[in-house]
Amino acid sequence: MDSNEREPAEDAVPPVDPPVDPPVDSPVDPQAGPAARPVPPRAPGIAGLSAPYRVVTALALAAVGLAACGHLALVFLHVAPSNTVSKQHAQTVDDWIYPEFEQNWKLFAPNPLQQNIAVEVRAEIRSAPGGEPVSVGWRDLSAQDAAAIRHGLLPSHTRQNELRRAWDFFTGSHDEDNKPIGERGELSERYLRRIALNRLAEDDVRGEIVRIQLRSATRAVPAPPWSEEKTDTRTYYRELPWWTL
């Protein structure tokens, strides 16, 4: 073999270039998909809100908490036995409690109620401007409340007690001639009138209500069949004067 003849070289191995680190502040390709830009998970609850919304939410929760604590404190002073604090702040407690939040414990009284009292209302309505008012017949508001809660799994507390307590509030602060006794009497009259007007509005009474009148229909609960007690089950009415609006 000719010594000057070159032998075939072995398979050439390509040179390996050293890895180049990407620049730290390299721009993100705007055309990259969502997979190229991972979004950090959002924190649950209030912590996931922005700073201004967290401040507003915290202030709202603080206001609700303070209002709830104040309400519970005033109700406690109202139902608690008479003491120095309740006497000192009696006017403030009464202004807050009456009439919407009044507490009643007649269920545990020695003599429970033995009467059915229905509150009824009628009105005079003017259907056209300048026309003569037309009287609308009596409407049994208590019967409407009973029908609204009958067979209900979660009956409305308002339907059960609002009208009944408003009438008790009125009769307890008026004399037999329906004249108010003190400031609570005037308050109870305005409260009862407002409830009656709201109920008439719910019944879709059309026209201008000129005046309204309320009355109660009281009927004693009959004695059970096994009792020898004689009970007068006739219905007795107590009519209030007309209230001009």
C-alpha positions in Angstrom: 0.0 0.0 0.0 1.2 3.4 -0.9 2.3 5.1 2.3 1.3 8.4 0.8 -2.3 7.3 0.3 -4.5 8.5 3.0 -6.7 6.1 4.9 -10.5 6.9 5.1 -11.2 9.0 8.1 -13.5 7.9 10.9 -17.0 9.3 11.1 -16.8 12.9 11.8 -18.3 14.0 15.1 -19.9 17.5 14.9 -18.6 19.9 17.5 -20.9 20.6 20.4 -21.6 24.3 21.1 -21.9 25.3 24.8 -25.6 26.1 25.9 -26.6 29.7 25.8 -28.7 30.9 28.7 -31.7 33.0 27.7 -31.6 36.6 28.7 -33.3 37.3 32.0 -35.4 40.2 30.8 -36.3 38.7 27.4 -39.6 40.0 26.2 -42.6 37.7 26.1 -44.0 36.9 22.7 -47.4 38.5 22.5 -48.5 35.8 20.1 -47.8 33.0 22.7 -50.8 31.0 23.9 -52.1 30.8 27.5 -49.8 27.8 28.2 -46.8 30.1 27.7 -48.0 32.6 30.3 -49.3 30.8 33.5 -51.7 32.7 35.7 -51.2 32.4 39.4 -54.3 31.0 41.2 -56.5 33.5 42.9 -56.7 33.5 46.6 -60.1 32.5 48.0 -62.4 34.9 49.9 -61.7 38.5 50.5 -58.0 38.0 50.1 -58.6 37.5 46.4 -60.0 41.0 45.9 -58.1 44.0 45.0 -57.0 46.4 47.8 -59.8 49.0 47.3 -62.5 46.2 47.3 -61.0 44.6 50.4 -61.2 47.9 52.3 -64.8 48.4 51.2 -65.8 44.9 52.2 -64.1 45.1 55.5 -65.9 48.4 56.3 -69.2 46.9 55.3 -68.7 43.8 57.5 -67.7 46.0 60.4 -70.8 48.2 60.0 -73.1 45.1 59.8 -71.4 43.6 62.9 -71.8 46.8 64.9 -75.4 47.2 63.9 -76.1 43.6 64.9 -74.4 44.0 68.3 -76.3 47.2 68.9 -79.6 45.6 68.1 -79.0 42.6 70.3 -78.0 44.9 73.2 -81.1 47.0 72.9 -83.4 43.9 72.7 -81.6 42.5 75.8 -82.2 45.7 77.7 -85.9 45.6 76.6 -86.6 42.1 77.8 -84.3 42.1 80.8 -85.6 42.9 84.3 -85.6 46.5 85.1 -82.1 47.7 86.0 -80.0 50.9 86.2 -78.9 50.7 82.6 -82.3 50.0 81.2 -83.8 52.9 83.2 -81.1 55.3 82.2 -81.6 54.5 78.5 -85.3 53.7 78.5 -86.2 56.3 75.9 -83.5 55.1 73.5 -84.6 51.5 73.9 -88.2 52.3 73.4 -87.5 54.4 70.3 -85.6 51.5 68.7 -87.9 48.6 69.8 -91.3 50.0 69.1 -93.1 49.1 67.0 -91.2 46.7 64.7 -89.1 44.8 67.2 -91.5 44.5 70.1 -91.1 41.3 72.1 -94.1 39.4 73.3 -94.3 36.5 75.7 -98.0 35.8 75.8 -97.4 32.2 74.9 -96.1 31.6 78.5 -98.7 33.8 80.2 -100.9 32.2 82.9 -104.0 33.0 80.8 -103.3 32.4 77.1 -105.4 34.1 74.5 -108.8 32.4 74.0 -110.1 34.6 71.3 -109.8 34.8 67.5 -109.4 38.5 66.6 -109.6 39.4 62.9 -108.6 42.9 61.7 -110.6 44.2 58.7 -110.3 47.3 56.6 -112.5 49.2 54.2 -111.8 52.4 52.1 -113.3 55.1 50.1 -111.7 55.4 46.7 -111.9 58.2 44.1 -111.5 56.6 40.7 -111.3 59.8 38.7 -110.0 63.3 39.7 -112.9 65.4 41.1 -115.2 62.4 41.2 -117.2 61.2 44.2 -115.5 58.7 46.5 -116.8 55.1 46.3 -116.8 52.9 49.3 -115.0 49.5 49.1 -116.4 46.7 51.3 -114.7 45.2 54.3 -111.6 43.1 53.6 -110.4 40.6 56.2 -106.7 41.2 56.5 -106.2 38.5 59.1 -107.8 35.9 56.8 -105.4 36.9 54.1 -102.4 36.4 56.4 -103.7 33.0 57.5 -104.1 31.9 53.9 -100.6 33.1 53.0 -99.0 30.9 55.7 -101.3 27.9 55.7 -99.5 24.7 54.7 -96.2 26.6 54.4 -93.1 24.8 55.7 -91.4 28.2 56.3 -94.2 30.6 57.1 -93.4 34.3 57.0 -92.9 35.8 60.5 -94.3 39.1 59.1 -97.5 37.5 58.0 -97.9 35.7 61.3 -97.3 38.7 63.7 -97.1 42.1 62.0 -100.9 42.8 61.8 -101.7 41.1 65.1 -99.1 42.9 67.1 -100.0 46.2 65.4 -103.6 45.8 66.6 -102.4 44.9 70.1 -100.2 47.9 70.1 -103.1 50.1 69.1 -105.6 48.8 71.6 -103.0 48.9 74.4 -102.2 52.6 73.8 -105.8 53.9 73.2 -108.8 54.2 75.6 -112.3 52.8 75.0 -113.2 55.9 72.9 -110.2 55.2 70.6 -108.3 58.2 71.8 -104.5 57.9 72.0 -102.8 57.7 75.3 -99.5 59.6 75.1 -97.0 59.6 72.2 -97.2 55.8 71.8 -100.8 56.1 70.9 -100.1 58.4 68.0 -97.3 56.1 66.9 -99.5 53.0 67.0 -102.1 54.8 64.9 -99.6 55.7 62.2 -98.2 52.2 62.2 -101.5 50.5 61.8 -102.6 52.9 59.1 -99.4 52.2 57.2 -99.9 48.5 57.3 -103.5 48.8 56.1 -102.5 51.0 53.1 -99.8 48.5 52.2 -102.3 45.6 52.2 -104.7 47.6 50.1 -101.9 48.3 47.6 -101.1 44.5 47.5 -104.8 43.9 46.6 -104.3 46.2 43.6 -106.9 48.7 44.7 -107.2 51.1 41.8 -107.8 54.8 42.3 -107.0 57.4 44.9 -107.7 56.2 48.5 -109.4 59.1 50.2 -109.8 57.6 53.7 -109.8 54.2 55.4 -111.5 52.6 58.4 -110.5 49.6 60.4 -112.4 47.3 62.8 -111.8 44.1 64.7 -114.0 41.1 64.8 -113.6 39.2 68.0 -115.0 35.7 68.5 -114.3 33.5 71.5 -112.8 30.1 70.9 -115.5 27.5 71.6 -115.0 25.1 74.5 -114.0 21.5 73.6 -116.8 18.9 73.2 -115.9 17.2 76.5 -116.1 20.4 78.5 -119.3 21.7 80.2 -118.1 25.3 79.9 -120.6 27.7 78.2 -118.9 30.0 75.8 -120.4 33.0 74.0 -119.1 32.5 70.4 -120.9 35.5 68.9 -118.7 38.0 67.0 -118.2 41.4 68.5 -116.9 44.3 66.5 -114.9 47.3 67.4 -114.9 50.0 64.8 -112.3 52.8 64.6 -113.1 56.2 63.2 -112.4 57.0 59.6 -108.9 58.2 58.9 -108.6 60.7 56.2 -105.4 60.5 54.1 
